[in-house]
């Protein structure tokens, strides 16, 4: 498959730091050996989850944002591989598939100006090309009966993931998004701010819940759009949950599940929503990492949870220490989902 770089035995030997009397996570994950016939290879493996990295920030660029989301994948993978293998982590249930490499597209935008409309249009056309690749690979993974775990990259990739999952299941999919933004902006050309509006209008997304929407960064136009679709789209706000304490976190998880849990659903984690994580659109306050883990544990435990997508982390925009902590947190979120 074009753009797919497999994770190999050579990578494993290079990145897993073995220690006496310890068994590392990466020693026990499974691999595939060919980029052709992904569906058939996965179908024949006794695993539940497939890990994939999409290290790109073209969707962020196409929305005029600060790039850096391409840097989260490799640091997270190296950290994940060196977690402990034990009865709590179960790495044998996971295939580490590899990386979707869009560096050729990144080279094309290297000299473009994200503030110029003509350059934005060029970038948005490239996002459409990325969408095609992502949706096809996710389709093959889900069709093989596995649950994709995808580390981004920008939130633009949610569109391809939703499309691929819906096509594999032959049915629209529901989704819950742990996020400061709805990413339900105008269909003005593809970028990281409109994955869900595109997926909804094209029939791949049916019911949608935004968990922790920030009141101060959501336009009235977006609020009007969401409220006008309240049969299909619901949300709560970070301020109602964490500032004014009008809502209880666990109760809201249950409320959100009543909206999206009647069918297969995807779990989206935008790292913008988590305090202390360097991202493409950092905010001064957010949910604690523990709350993010609690969220993943609640929804990931549901049988009809179809995928996990963690996106928008940009470790290079923070310090060396925060970059390391970001990789550790994403690794914890992955293993929480697998529990």
Order of alpha helices (4+ residues) and beta strands (2+ residues): beta-alpha-alpha-beta-alpha-alpha-beta-alpha-alpha-beta-alpha-beta-alpha-beta-alpha-beta-alpha-beta-alpha-beta-alpha
